[in-house]
Amino acid sequence: MLKGGIYKITNTVNGKIYIGSAVDLSRRKRDHFWSLRKGTHCNAYLQKSFNKYGENNFSFEVLSTCLPEFCIELEQFYINIYSESGTIMYNICKTAGSVLGRKMSEETKDKIGVSNSGRIVSENQKKLLRDFNLGKKLSTEHKEKIRIGNLGKKMSDEAKVKISNGNKGKKRSAEICKKLSEAFKKSTFDRTMKDETKVKLSLAHTGKTLSKEHRLKLSESHKGIIPSKETIEKRRQAVIGQKRTKETCLKISLANKGRKKSFETIEKIRKSKLGVKNSEESKLKNSKSHLLLNRKCSLELRQKMSDNNGGNKPVIKYDINGVVIKEYKNLTSAAKDLDVSVGTISLCVNGKQKSTKGFIFKYAA
């Protein structure tokens, strides 16, 4: 079905007409009436008449459909017929013409840009524009032009606040979230942030408190993601030399309370600390903390703690068949004999691990 052809806009009160041609007739009709409602139609005579008589007194009629290459010729044919019949027309120029494929010069574009600068668009006009553009899909070429046009532009603080307020409370669908995620990953792939950008982001996020819901979402989104060795090393280097505040230390302590580390995690921590030498400052801190603990704890309390931890309980080593091999004074002696951590032996005697290095360990009755 042909979309293009010749059309006629008629003033049903006085009989005046406007003849035109278009490659897409339905779109041209929409464009005409949108401009007329807005009051910015390029034809001043038609605009004045529309303002005077109102939209209800104007009709749009398709005279003929044709291929795009015959539109101008056929439009001229109809203009000639109506002119010769004495019909009054709104057409300013009685010669058919088309702007199809015509490109504006840079000078013309600049003039239009300057004339539109500082214009305040009313809420009604914004709504009309929104309704007009709703459902339109931009081509890849168009998107790229917009992207290049926005490069280097800096938003004012006022504009940022407006965008922020406009997006507050909006809930994106799962499909849109996925598209945004993929686009962000694509745009940031192999891109290194400038130090200036990093500082700006850091300052923008300083003092922000995330809601419990937000934290839970972040936690869920990061589950199952295993960071690369390079990422782990970067994170480690980033925190070297940083001193946590007492408040931060307390928060971490409270967050970790009640958490039970797996055997694998304990072993990883043990291996990571092998060969690591504490600084003199760390040694001094540890010494002071232990002295303080010894002062605060009574002899009776320390004994209870030791007994609860199995520190003084004898430990027996069995083979897989349950035959007694050796008895140790405590967990530490058994760990030294097998060259494993005390925690490993502790997991065995408490039933959390079946065996260690092919042996079963249990507390003496």
DOKOLFI-228537 format. One record per residue (C-alpha): residue in one letter; y, x, z. Coordinates in steps of 0.25 Angstrom, whole numbers, plus 5000, padded with zeros to 4 digits. Layout:
// residues N
<r><residu>A</residu><py>Y</py><px>X</px><pz>Z</pz></r>
...
***
This chain:
// residues 365
<r><residu>M</residu><py>5000</py><px>5000</px><pz>5000</pz></r>
<r><residu>L</residu><py>5014</py><px>5005</px><pz>4996</pz></r>
<r><residu>K</residu><py>5023</py><px>5008</px><pz>5007</pz></r>
<r><residu>G</residu><py>5036</py><px>5011</px><pz>4999</pz></r>
<r><residu>G</residu><py>5045</py><px>5002</px><pz>4991</pz></r>
<r><residu>I</residu><py>5058</py><px>4995</px><pz>4990</pz></r>
<r><residu>Y</residu><py>5064</py><px>4986</px><pz>5001</pz></r>
<r><residu>K</residu><py>5075</py><px>4976</px><pz>5003</pz></r>
<r><residu>I</residu><py>5083</py><px>4973</px><pz>5015</pz></r>
<r><residu>T</residu><py>5090</py><px>4960</px><pz>5014</pz></r>
<r><residu>N</residu><py>5101</py><px>4953</px><pz>5023</pz></r>
<r><residu>T</residu><py>5096</py><px>4939</px><pz>5023</pz></r>
<r><residu>V</residu><py>5110</py><px>4934</px><pz>5027</pz></r>
<r><residu>N</residu><py>5119</py><px>4939</px><pz>5015</pz></r>
<r><residu>G</residu><py>5108</py><px>4944</px><pz>5005</pz></r>
<r><residu>K</residu><py>5112</py><px>4958</px><pz>5005</pz></r>
<r><residu>I</residu><py>5100</py><px>4968</px><pz>5002</pz></r>
<r><residu>Y</residu><py>5096</py><px>4983</px><pz>5004</pz></r>
<r><residu>I</residu><py>5086</py><px>4989</px><pz>4994</pz></r>
<r><residu>G</residu><py>5079</py><px>5002</px><pz>4998</pz></r>
<r><residu>S</residu><py>5066</py><px>5009</px><pz>4995</pz></r>
<r><residu>A</residu><py>5056</py><px>5016</px><pz>5005</pz></r>
<r><residu>V</residu><py>5043</py><px>5024</px><pz>5005</pz></r>
<r><residu>D</residu><py>5039</py><px>5016</px><pz>5017</pz></r>
<r><residu>L</residu><py>5045</py><px>5002</px><pz>5017</pz></r>
<r><residu>S</residu><py>5041</py><px>4998</px><pz>5031</pz></r>
<r><residu>R</residu><py>5047</py><px>5011</px><pz>5037</pz></r>
<r><residu>R</residu><py>5060</py><px>5009</px><pz>5029</pz></r>
<r><residu>K</residu><py>5061</py><px>4995</px><pz>5034</pz></r>
<r><residu>R</residu><py>5059</py><px>5000</px><pz>5049</pz></r>
<r><residu>D</residu><py>5069</py><px>5011</px><pz>5046</pz></r>
<r><residu>H</residu><py>5080</py><px>5002</px><pz>5040</pz></r>
<r><residu>F</residu><py>5080</py><px>4991</px><pz>5052</pz></r>
<r><residu>W</residu><py>5079</py><px>5002</px><pz>5062</pz></r>
<r><residu>S</residu><py>5091</py><px>5008</px><pz>5057</pz></r>
<r><residu>L</residu><py>5098</py><px>4995</px><pz>5056</pz></r>
<r><residu>R</residu><py>5095</py><px>4991</px><pz>5070</pz></r>
<r><residu>K</residu><py>5100</py><px>5004</px><pz>5075</pz></r>
<r><residu>G</residu><py>5113</py><px>5003</px><pz>5067</pz></r>
<r><residu>T</residu><py>5111</py><px>5016</px><pz>5059</pz></r>
<r><residu>H</residu><py>5107</py><px>5012</px><pz>5046</pz></r>
<r><residu>C</residu><py>5111</py><px>5021</px><pz>5034</pz></r>
<r><residu>N</residu><py>5116</py><px>5009</px><pz>5026</pz></r>
<r><residu>A</residu><py>5129</py><px>5004</px><pz>5033</pz></r>
<r><residu>Y</residu><py>5130</py><px>4991</px><pz>5025</pz></r>
<r><residu>L</residu><py>5116</py><px>4987</px><pz>5029</pz></r>
<r><residu>Q</residu><py>5118</py><px>4991</px><pz>5043</pz></r>
<r><residu>K</residu><py>5131</py><px>4983</px><pz>5045</pz></r>
<r><residu>S</residu><py>5124</py><px>4971</px><pz>5039</pz></r>
<r><residu>F</residu><py>5112</py><px>4972</px><pz>5048</pz></r>
<r><residu>N</residu><py>5122</py><px>4973</px><pz>5060</pz></r>
<r><residu>K</residu><py>5129</py><px>4960</px><pz>5055</pz></r>
<r><residu>Y</residu><py>5117</py><px>4951</px><pz>5052</pz></r>
<r><residu>G</residu><py>5106</py><px>4957</px><pz>5060</pz></r>
<r><residu>E</residu><py>5092</py><px>4961</px><pz>5058</pz></r>
<r><residu>N</residu><py>5086</py><px>4947</px><pz>5056</pz></r>
<r><residu>N</residu><py>5094</py><px>4945</px><pz>5044</pz></r>
<r><residu>F</residu><py>5088</py><px>4957</px><pz>5036</pz></r>
<r><residu>S</residu><py>5075</py><px>4957</px><pz>5029</pz></r>
<r><residu>F</residu><py>5067</py><px>4969</px><pz>5023</pz></r>
<r><residu>E</residu><py>5059</py><px>4966</px><pz>5010</pz></r>
<r><residu>V</residu><py>5050</py><px>4975</px><pz>5002</pz></r>
<r><residu>L</residu><py>5054</py><px>4973</px><pz>4987</pz></r>
<r><residu>S</residu><py>5043</py><px>4982</px><pz>4981</pz></r>
<r><residu>T</residu><py>5033</py><px>4993</px><pz>4985</pz></r>
<r><residu>C</residu><py>5031</py><px>5006</px><pz>4977</pz></r>
<r><residu>L</residu><py>5028</py><px>5021</px><pz>4977</pz></r>
<r><residu>P</residu><py>5038</py><px>5030</px><pz>4984</pz></r>
<r><residu>E</residu><py>5042</py><px>5037</px><pz>4971</pz></r>
<r><residu>F</residu><py>5046</py><px>5023</px><pz>4965</pz></r>
<r><residu>C</residu><py>5054</py><px>5018</px><pz>4977</pz></r>
<r><residu>I</residu><py>5068</py><px>5023</px><pz>4972</pz></r>
<r><residu>E</residu><py>5066</py><px>5018</px><pz>4958</pz></r>
<r><residu>L</residu><py>5062</py><px>5004</px><pz>4963</pz></r>
<r><residu>E</residu><py>5073</py><px>5004</px><pz>4973</pz></r>
<r><residu>Q</residu><py>5083</py><px>5006</px><pz>4962</pz></r>
<r><residu>F</residu><py>5077</py><px>4995</px><pz>4954</pz></r>
<r><residu>Y</residu><py>5079</py><px>4985</px><pz>4966</pz></r>
<r><residu>I</residu><py>5093</py><px>4990</px><pz>4969</pz></r>
<r><residu>N</residu><py>5097</py><px>4987</px><pz>4954</pz></r>
<r><residu>I</residu><py>5091</py><px>4973</px><pz>4954</pz></r>
<r><residu>Y</residu><py>5098</py><px>4969</px><pz>4967</pz></r>
<r><residu>S</residu><py>5111</py><px>4975</px><pz>4963</pz></r>
<r><residu>E</residu><py>5111</py><px>4968</px><pz>4949</pz></r>
<r><residu>S</residu><py>5108</py><px>4955</px><pz>4955</pz></r>
<r><residu>G</residu><py>5120</py><px>4956</px><pz>4964</pz></r>
<r><residu>T</residu><py>5113</py><px>4957</px><pz>4977</pz></r>
<r><residu>I</residu><py>5122</py><px>4964</px><pz>4988</pz></r>
<r><residu>M</residu><py>5115</py><px>4976</px><pz>4993</pz></r>
<r><residu>Y</residu><py>5116</py><px>4985</px><pz>5005</pz></r>
<r><residu>N</residu><py>5112</py><px>4997</px><pz>4997</pz></r>
<r><residu>I</residu><py>5124</py><px>5007</px><pz>4998</pz></r>
<r><residu>C</residu><py>5119</py><px>5015</px><pz>4986</pz></r>
<r><residu>K</residu><py>5114</py><px>5007</px><pz>4974</pz></r>
<r><residu>T</residu><py>5105</py><px>5019</px><pz>4969</pz></r>
<r><residu>A</residu><py>5091</py><px>5020</px><pz>4975</pz></r>
<r><residu>G</residu><py>5089</py><px>5033</px><pz>4983</pz></r>
<r><residu>S</residu><py>5079</py><px>5039</px><pz>4993</pz></r>
<r><residu>V</residu><py>5080</py><px>5050</px><pz>5004</pz></r>
<r><residu>L</residu><py>5065</py><px>5052</px><pz>5003</pz></r>
<r><residu>G</residu><py>5062</py><px>5067</px><pz>5003</pz></r>
<r><residu>R</residu><py>5077</py><px>5070</px><pz>5005</pz></r>
<r><residu>K</residu><py>5079</py><px>5082</px><pz>5015</pz></r>
<r><residu>M</residu><py>5092</py><px>5083</px><pz>5022</pz></r>
<r><residu>S</residu><py>5099</py><px>5096</px><pz>5022</pz></r>
<r><residu>E</residu><py>5101</py><px>5104</px><pz>5036</pz></r>
<r><residu>E</residu><py>5116</py><px>5101</px><pz>5035</pz></r>
<r><residu>T</residu><py>5113</py><px>5086</px><pz>5034</pz></r>
<r><residu>K</residu><py>5103</py><px>5086</px><pz>5046</pz></r>
<r><residu>D</residu><py>5113</py><px>5094</px><pz>5055</pz></r>
<r><residu>K</residu><py>5124</py><px>5083</px><pz>5052</pz></r>
<r><residu>I</residu><py>5115</py><px>5072</px><pz>5056</pz></r>
<r><residu>G</residu><py>5111</py><px>5080</px><pz>5068</pz></r>
<r><residu>V</residu><py>5125</py><px>5082</px><pz>5072</pz></r>
<r><residu>S</residu><py>5129</py><px>5068</px><pz>5070</pz></r>
<r><residu>N</residu><py>5117</py><px>5063</px><pz>5079</pz></r>
<r><residu>S</residu><py>5120</py><px>5072</px><pz>5090</pz></r>
<r><residu>G</residu><py>5125</py><px>5066</px><pz>5103</pz></r>
<r><residu>R</residu><py>5121</py><px>5052</px><pz>5098</pz></r>
<r><residu>I</residu><py>5116</py><px>5043</px><pz>5110</pz></r>
<r><residu>V</residu><py>5105</py><px>5034</px><pz>5106</pz></r>
<r><residu>S</residu><py>5104</py><px>5021</px><pz>5113</pz></r>
<r><residu>E</residu><py>5092</py><px>5016</px><pz>5120</pz></r>
<r><residu>N</residu><py>5090</py><px>5005</px><pz>5109</pz></r>
<r><residu>Q</residu><py>5091</py><px>5016</px><pz>5098</pz></r>
<r><residu>K</residu><py>5080</py><px>5024</px><pz>5106</pz></r>
<r><residu>K</residu><py>5071</py><px>5012</px><pz>5107</pz></r>
<r><residu>L</residu><py>5073</py><px>5010</px><pz>5092</pz></r>
<r><residu>L</residu><py>5070</py><px>5024</px><pz>5089</pz></r>
<r><residu>R</residu><py>5058</py><px>5024</px><pz>5098</pz></r>
<r><residu>D</residu><py>5052</py><px>5012</px><pz>5091</pz></r>
<r><residu>F</residu><py>5055</py><px>5017</px><pz>5077</pz></r>
<r><residu>N</residu><py>5047</py><px>5030</px><pz>5080</pz></r>
<r><residu>L</residu><py>5036</py><px>5024</px><pz>5088</pz></r>
<r><residu>G</residu><py>5022</py><px>5027</px><pz>5082</pz></r>
<r><residu>K</residu><py>5028</py><px>5037</px><pz>5072</pz></r>
<r><residu>K</residu><py>5019</py><px>5050</px><pz>5071</pz></r>
<r><residu>L</residu><py>5026</py><px>5063</px><pz>5068</pz></r>
<r><residu>S</residu><py>5020</py><px>5072</px><pz>5057</pz></r>
<r><residu>T</residu><py>5016</py><px>5086</px><pz>5061</pz></r>
<r><residu>E</residu><py>5028</py><px>5092</px><pz>5053</pz></r>
<r><residu>H</residu><py>5038</py><px>5082</px><pz>5060</pz></r>
<r><residu>K</residu><py>5033</py><px>5087</px><pz>5074</pz></r>
<r><residu>E</residu><py>5034</py><px>5101</px><pz>5070</pz></r>
<r><residu>K</residu><py>5048</py><px>5099</px><pz>5065</pz></r>
<r><residu>I</residu><py>5052</py><px>5093</px><pz>5078</pz></r>
<r><residu>R</residu><py>5045</py><px>5104</px><pz>5086</pz></r>
<r><residu>I</residu><py>5053</py><px>5115</px><pz>5078</pz></r>
<r><residu>G</residu><py>5066</py><px>5107</px><pz>5080</pz></r>
<r><residu>N</residu><py>5064</py><px>5106</px><pz>5095</pz></r>
<r><residu>L</residu><py>5061</py><px>5121</px><pz>5096</pz></r>
<r><residu>G</residu><py>5071</py><px>5128</px><pz>5105</pz></r>
<r><residu>K</residu><py>5078</py><px>5115</px><pz>5110</pz></r>
<r><residu>K</residu><py>5081</py><px>5115</px><pz>5125</pz></r>
<r><residu>M</residu><py>5081</py><px>5101</px><pz>5132</pz></r>
<r><residu>S</residu><py>5092</py><px>5098</px><pz>5141</pz></r>
<r><residu>D</residu><py>5088</py><px>5095</px><pz>5156</pz></r>
<r><residu>E</residu><py>5093</py><px>5081</px><pz>5154</pz></r>
<r><residu>A</residu><py>5083</py><px>5079</px><pz>5142</pz></r>
<r><residu>K</residu><py>5072</py><px>5085</px><pz>5150</pz></r>
<r><residu>V</residu><py>5075</py><px>5075</px><pz>5161</pz></r>
<r><residu>K</residu><py>5075</py><px>5063</px><pz>5152</pz></r>
<r><residu>I</residu><py>5062</py><px>5067</px><pz>5145</pz></r>
<r><residu>S</residu><py>5056</py><px>5069</px><pz>5159</pz></r>
<r><residu>N</residu><py>5060</py><px>5055</px><pz>5164</pz></r>
<r><residu>G</residu><py>5056</py><px>5049</px><pz>5151</pz></r>
<r><residu>N</residu><py>5042</py><px>5054</px><pz>5153</pz></r>
<r><residu>K</residu><py>5040</py><px>5051</px><pz>5168</pz></r>
<r><residu>G</residu><py>5030</py><px>5041</px><pz>5170</pz></r>
<r><residu>K</residu><py>5024</py><px>5041</px><pz>5156</pz></r>
<r><residu>K</residu><py>5009</py><px>5042</px><pz>5156</pz></r>
<r><residu>R</residu><py>5003</py><px>5050</px><pz>5144</pz></r>
<r><residu>S</residu><py>4989</py><px>5045</px><pz>5138</pz></r>
<r><residu>A</residu><py>4977</py><px>5055</px><pz>5138</pz></r>
<r><residu>E</residu><py>4979</py><px>5057</px><pz>5123</pz></r>
<r><residu>I</residu><py>4993</py><px>5061</px><pz>5124</pz></r>
<r><residu>C</residu><py>4990</py><px>5070</px><pz>5136</pz></r>
<r><residu>K</residu><py>4979</py><px>5077</px><pz>5127</pz></r>
<r><residu>K</residu><py>4989</py><px>5078</px><pz>5115</pz></r>
<r><residu>L</residu><py>4999</py><px>5085</px><pz>5124</pz></r>
<r><residu>S</residu><py>4989</py><px>5094</px><pz>5130</pz></r>
<r><residu>E</residu><py>4984</py><px>5099</px><pz>5117</pz></r>
<r><residu>A</residu><py>4998</py><px>5100</px><pz>5111</pz></r>
<r><residu>F</residu><py>5003</py><px>5108</px><pz>5124</pz></r>
<r><residu>K</residu><py>4990</py><px>5117</px><pz>5123</pz></r>
<r><residu>K</residu><py>4993</py><px>5120</px><pz>5108</pz></r>
<r><residu>S</residu><py>5008</py><px>5123</px><pz>5110</pz></r>
<r><residu>T</residu><py>5005</py><px>5132</px><pz>5122</pz></r>
<r><residu>F</residu><py>4993</py><px>5140</px><pz>5116</pz></r>
<r><residu>D</residu><py>4996</py><px>5155</px><pz>5115</pz></r>
<r><residu>R</residu><py>5010</py><px>5152</px><pz>5120</pz></r>
<r><residu>T</residu><py>5016</py><px>5161</px><pz>5131</pz></r>
<r><residu>M</residu><py>5027</py><px>5155</px><pz>5139</pz></r>
<r><residu>K</residu><py>5040</py><px>5163</px><pz>5141</pz></r>
<r><residu>D</residu><py>5043</py><px>5168</px><pz>5155</pz></r>
<r><residu>E</residu><py>5055</py><px>5159</px><pz>5155</pz></r>
<r><residu>T</residu><py>5047</py><px>5147</px><pz>5152</pz></r>
<r><residu>K</residu><py>5037</py><px>5150</px><pz>5163</pz></r>
<r><residu>V</residu><py>5049</py><px>5151</px><pz>5173</pz></r>
<r><residu>K</residu><py>5055</py><px>5138</px><pz>5168</pz></r>
<r><residu>L</residu><py>5042</py><px>5131</px><pz>5170</pz></r>
<r><residu>S</residu><py>5040</py><px>5137</px><pz>5184</pz></r>
<r><residu>L</residu><py>5054</py><px>5133</px><pz>5188</pz></r>
<r><residu>A</residu><py>5052</py><px>5119</px><pz>5182</pz></r>
<r><residu>H</residu><py>5039</py><px>5117</px><pz>5190</pz></r>
<r><residu>T</residu><py>5044</py><px>5123</px><pz>5203</pz></r>
<r><residu>G</residu><py>5044</py><px>5113</px><pz>5215</pz></r>
<r><residu>K</residu><py>5036</py><px>5103</px><pz>5207</pz></r>
<r><residu>T</residu><py>5026</py><px>5095</px><pz>5215</pz></r>
<r><residu>L</residu><py>5014</py><px>5089</px><pz>5207</pz></r>
<r><residu>S</residu><py>5009</py><px>5076</px><pz>5212</pz></r>
<r><residu>K</residu><py>4994</py><px>5075</px><pz>5216</pz></r>
<r><residu>E</residu><py>4991</py><px>5067</px><pz>5204</pz></r>
<r><residu>H</residu><py>4997</py><px>5078</px><pz>5195</pz></r>
<r><residu>R</residu><py>4989</py><px>5089</px><pz>5203</pz></r>
<r><residu>L</residu><py>4976</py><px>5081</px><pz>5201</pz></r>
<r><residu>K</residu><py>4979</py><px>5079</px><pz>5186</pz></r>
<r><residu>L</residu><py>4981</py><px>5094</px><pz>5185</pz></r>
<r><residu>S</residu><py>4969</py><px>5098</px><pz>5193</pz></r>
<r><residu>E</residu><py>4960</py><px>5088</px><pz>5184</pz></r>
<r><residu>S</residu><py>4966</py><px>5094</px><pz>5171</pz></r>
<r><residu>H</residu><py>4963</py><px>5108</px><pz>5176</pz></r>
<r><residu>K</residu><py>4948</py><px>5106</px><pz>5180</pz></r>
<r><residu>G</residu><py>4938</py><px>5113</px><pz>5172</pz></r>
<r><residu>I</residu><py>4948</py><px>5122</px><pz>5166</pz></r>
<r><residu>I</residu><py>4944</py><px>5137</px><pz>5168</pz></r>
<r><residu>P</residu><py>4956</py><px>5146</px><pz>5166</pz></r>
<r><residu>S</residu><py>4954</py><px>5159</px><pz>5158</pz></r>
<r><residu>K</residu><py>4953</py><px>5173</px><pz>5164</pz></r>
<r><residu>E</residu><py>4967</py><px>5176</px><pz>5158</pz></r>
<r><residu>T</residu><py>4973</py><px>5163</px><pz>5165</pz></r>
<r><residu>I</residu><py>4967</py><px>5167</px><pz>5178</pz></r>
<r><residu>E</residu><py>4972</py><px>5181</px><pz>5178</pz></r>
<r><residu>K</residu><py>4986</py><px>5175</px><pz>5174</pz></r>
<r><residu>R</residu><py>4986</py><px>5166</px><pz>5186</pz></r>
<r><residu>R</residu><py>4982</py><px>5177</px><pz>5195</pz></r>
<r><residu>Q</residu><py>4993</py><px>5186</px><pz>5190</pz></r>
<r><residu>A</residu><py>5003</py><px>5175</px><pz>5191</pz></r>
<r><residu>V</residu><py>5000</py><px>5173</px><pz>5206</pz></r>
<r><residu>I</residu><py>4999</py><px>5188</px><pz>5210</pz></r>
<r><residu>G</residu><py>5010</py><px>5192</px><pz>5219</pz></r>
<r><residu>Q</residu><py>5014</py><px>5177</px><pz>5222</pz></r>
<r><residu>K</residu><py>5016</py><px>5173</px><pz>5236</pz></r>
<r><residu>R</residu><py>5012</py><px>5159</px><pz>5240</pz></r>
<r><residu>T</residu><py>5021</py><px>5151</px><pz>5250</pz></r>
<r><residu>K</residu><py>5014</py><px>5147</px><pz>5263</pz></r>
<r><residu>E</residu><py>5016</py><px>5132</px><pz>5258</pz></r>
<r><residu>T</residu><py>5008</py><px>5136</px><pz>5246</pz></r>
<r><residu>C</residu><py>4997</py><px>5143</px><pz>5254</pz></r>
<r><residu>L</residu><py>4996</py><px>5131</px><pz>5263</pz></r>
<r><residu>K</residu><py>4994</py><px>5121</px><pz>5251</pz></r>
<r><residu>I</residu><py>4983</py><px>5130</px><pz>5245</pz></r>
<r><residu>S</residu><py>4976</py><px>5131</px><pz>5258</pz></r>
<r><residu>L</residu><py>4976</py><px>5116</px><pz>5260</pz></r>
<r><residu>A</residu><py>4972</py><px>5113</px><pz>5246</pz></r>
<r><residu>N</residu><py>4960</py><px>5123</px><pz>5247</pz></r>
<r><residu>K</residu><py>4955</py><px>5117</px><pz>5261</pz></r>
<r><residu>G</residu><py>4942</py><px>5111</px><pz>5260</pz></r>
<r><residu>R</residu><py>4938</py><px>5117</px><pz>5247</pz></r>
<r><residu>K</residu><py>4925</py><px>5123</px><pz>5246</pz></r>
<r><residu>K</residu><py>4923</py><px>5135</px><pz>5236</pz></r>
<r><residu>S</residu><py>4911</py><px>5136</px><pz>5228</pz></r>
<r><residu>F</residu><py>4902</py><px>5148</px><pz>5229</pz></r>
<r><residu>E</residu><py>4907</py><px>5152</px><pz>5215</pz></r>
<r><residu>T</residu><py>4921</py><px>5152</px><pz>5219</pz></r>
<r><residu>I</residu><py>4918</py><px>5160</px><pz>5232</pz></r>
<r><residu>E</residu><py>4911</py><px>5170</px><pz>5224</pz></r>
<r><residu>K</residu><py>4923</py><px>5171</px><pz>5214</pz></r>
<r><residu>I</residu><py>4933</py><px>5173</px><pz>5225</pz></r>
<r><residu>R</residu><py>4924</py><px>5184</px><pz>5231</pz></r>
<r><residu>K</residu><py>4923</py><px>5192</px><pz>5218</pz></r>
<r><residu>S</residu><py>4937</py><px>5190</px><pz>5215</pz></r>
<r><residu>K</residu><py>4941</py><px>5197</px><pz>5228</pz></r>
<r><residu>L</residu><py>4931</py><px>5208</px><pz>5227</pz></r>
<r><residu>G</residu><py>4938</py><px>5222</px><pz>5226</pz></r>
<r><residu>V</residu><py>4952</py><px>5215</px><pz>5229</pz></r>
<r><residu>K</residu><py>4960</py><px>5222</px><pz>5239</pz></r>
<r><residu>N</residu><py>4970</py><px>5215</px><pz>5248</pz></r>
<r><residu>S</residu><py>4984</py><px>5220</px><pz>5249</pz></r>
<r><residu>E</residu><py>4989</py><px>5226</px><pz>5262</pz></r>
<r><residu>E</residu><py>4997</py><px>5213</px><pz>5263</pz></r>
<r><residu>S</residu><py>4985</py><px>5204</px><pz>5262</pz></r>
<r><residu>K</residu><py>4977</py><px>5212</px><pz>5272</pz></r>
<r><residu>L</residu><py>4988</py><px>5211</px><pz>5282</pz></r>
<r><residu>K</residu><py>4989</py><px>5196</px><pz>5280</pz></r>
<r><residu>N</residu><py>4974</py><px>5194</px><pz>5281</pz></r>
<r><residu>S</residu><py>4974</py><px>5203</px><pz>5294</pz></r>
<r><residu>K</residu><py>4985</py><px>5195</px><pz>5300</pz></r>
<r><residu>S</residu><py>4979</py><px>5182</px><pz>5297</pz></r>
<r><residu>H</residu><py>4966</py><px>5186</px><pz>5303</pz></r>
<r><residu>L</residu><py>4973</py><px>5191</px><pz>5315</pz></r>
<r><residu>L</residu><py>4980</py><px>5178</px><pz>5317</pz></r>
<r><residu>L</residu><py>4967</py><px>5170</px><pz>5315</pz></r>
<r><residu>N</residu><py>4960</py><px>5179</px><pz>5326</pz></r>
<r><residu>R</residu><py>4971</py><px>5176</px><pz>5335</pz></r>
<r><residu>K</residu><py>4971</py><px>5161</px><pz>5333</pz></r>
<r><residu>C</residu><py>4956</py><px>5160</px><pz>5334</pz></r>
<r><residu>S</residu><py>4949</py><px>5161</px><pz>5347</pz></r>
<r><residu>L</residu><py>4936</py><px>5168</px><pz>5348</pz></r>
<r><residu>E</residu><py>4928</py><px>5155</px><pz>5350</pz></r>
<r><residu>L</residu><py>4935</py><px>5149</px><pz>5337</pz></r>
<r><residu>R</residu><py>4932</py><px>5162</px><pz>5329</pz></r>
<r><residu>Q</residu><py>4917</py><px>5161</px><pz>5334</pz></r>
<r><residu>K</residu><py>4916</py><px>5147</px><pz>5330</pz></r>
<r><residu>M</residu><py>4922</py><px>5150</px><pz>5316</pz></r>
<r><residu>S</residu><py>4912</py><px>5162</px><pz>5314</pz></r>
<r><residu>D</residu><py>4900</py><px>5153</px><pz>5318</pz></r>
<r><residu>N</residu><py>4905</py><px>5142</px><pz>5309</pz></r>
<r><residu>N</residu><py>4906</py><px>5152</px><pz>5297</pz></r>
<r><residu>G</residu><py>4892</py><px>5157</px><pz>5300</pz></r>
<r><residu>G</residu><py>4898</py><px>5171</px><pz>5303</pz></r>
<r><residu>N</residu><py>4889</py><px>5175</px><pz>5314</pz></r>
<r><residu>K</residu><py>4876</py><px>5167</px><pz>5310</pz></r>
<r><residu>P</residu><py>4864</py><px>5175</px><pz>5306</pz></r>
<r><residu>V</residu><py>4860</py><px>5173</px><pz>5291</pz></r>
<r><residu>I</residu><py>4846</py><px>5174</px><pz>5286</pz></r>
<r><residu>K</residu><py>4842</py><px>5178</px><pz>5272</pz></r>
<r><residu>Y</residu><py>4830</py><px>5172</px><pz>5265</pz></r>
<r><residu>D</residu><py>4824</py><px>5174</px><pz>5251</pz></r>
<r><residu>I</residu><py>4822</py><px>5162</px><pz>5242</pz></r>
<r><residu>N</residu><py>4809</py><px>5158</px><pz>5248</pz></r>
<r><residu>G</residu><py>4815</py><px>5157</px><pz>5262</pz></r>
<r><residu>V</residu><py>4810</py><px>5170</px><pz>5268</pz></r>
<r><residu>V</residu><py>4819</py><px>5177</px><pz>5278</pz></r>
<r><residu>I</residu><py>4824</py><px>5190</px><pz>5273</pz></r>
<r><residu>K</residu><py>4835</py><px>5195</px><pz>5282</pz></r>
<r><residu>E</residu><py>4844</py><px>5190</px><pz>5293</pz></r>
<r><residu>Y</residu><py>4859</py><px>5193</px><pz>5294</pz></r>
<r><residu>K</residu><py>4869</py><px>5193</px><pz>5305</pz></r>
<r><residu>N</residu><py>4879</py><px>5184</px><pz>5298</pz></r>
<r><residu>L</residu><py>4884</py><px>5180</px><pz>5284</pz></r>
<r><residu>T</residu><py>4892</py><px>5193</px><pz>5282</pz></r>
<r><residu>S</residu><py>4879</py><px>5202</px><pz>5284</pz></r>
<r><residu>A</residu><py>4872</py><px>5193</px><pz>5274</pz></r>
<r><residu>A</residu><py>4883</py><px>5194</px><pz>5264</pz></r>
<r><residu>K</residu><py>4884</py><px>5209</px><pz>5265</pz></r>
<r><residu>D</residu><py>4869</py><px>5211</px><pz>5263</pz></r>
<r><residu>L</residu><py>4869</py><px>5203</px><pz>5250</pz></r>
<r><residu>D</residu><py>4883</py><px>5208</px><pz>5246</pz></r>
<r><residu>V</residu><py>4888</py><px>5194</px><pz>5244</pz></r>
<r><residu>S</residu><py>4900</py><px>5186</px><pz>5251</pz></r>
<r><residu>V</residu><py>4898</py><px>5179</px><pz>5264</pz></r>
<r><residu>G</residu><py>4902</py><px>5166</px><pz>5258</pz></r>
<r><residu>T</residu><py>4890</py><px>5167</px><pz>5249</pz></r>
<r><residu>I</residu><py>4880</py><px>5169</px><pz>5261</pz></r>
<r><residu>S</residu><py>4888</py><px>5158</px><pz>5268</pz></r>
<r><residu>L</residu><py>4885</py><px>5148</px><pz>5256</pz></r>
<r><residu>C</residu><py>4870</py><px>5151</px><pz>5257</pz></r>
<r><residu>V</residu><py>4869</py><px>5149</px><pz>5272</pz></r>
<r><residu>N</residu><py>4877</py><px>5136</px><pz>5271</pz></r>
<r><residu>G</residu><py>4868</py><px>5130</px><pz>5260</pz></r>
<r><residu>K</residu><py>4879</py><px>5130</px><pz>5249</pz></r>
<r><residu>Q</residu><py>4871</py><px>5141</px><pz>5241</pz></r>
<r><residu>K</residu><py>4856</py><px>5143</px><pz>5240</pz></r>
<r><residu>S</residu><py>4855</py><px>5158</px><pz>5239</pz></r>
<r><residu>T</residu><py>4862</py><px>5171</px><pz>5237</pz></r>
<r><residu>K</residu><py>4857</py><px>5182</px><pz>5229</pz></r>
<r><residu>G</residu><py>4843</py><px>5176</px><pz>5231</pz></r>
<r><residu>F</residu><py>4843</py><px>5174</px><pz>5246</pz></r>
<r><residu>I</residu><py>4845</py><px>5162</px><pz>5255</pz></r>
<r><residu>F</residu><py>4854</py><px>5163</px><pz>5267</pz></r>
<r><residu>K</residu><py>4854</py><px>5155</px><pz>5280</pz></r>
<r><residu>Y</residu><py>4859</py><px>5155</px><pz>5294</pz></r>
<r><residu>A</residu><py>4850</py><px>5159</px><pz>5304</pz></r>
<r><residu>A</residu><py>4845</py><px>5147</px><pz>5313</pz></r>
***
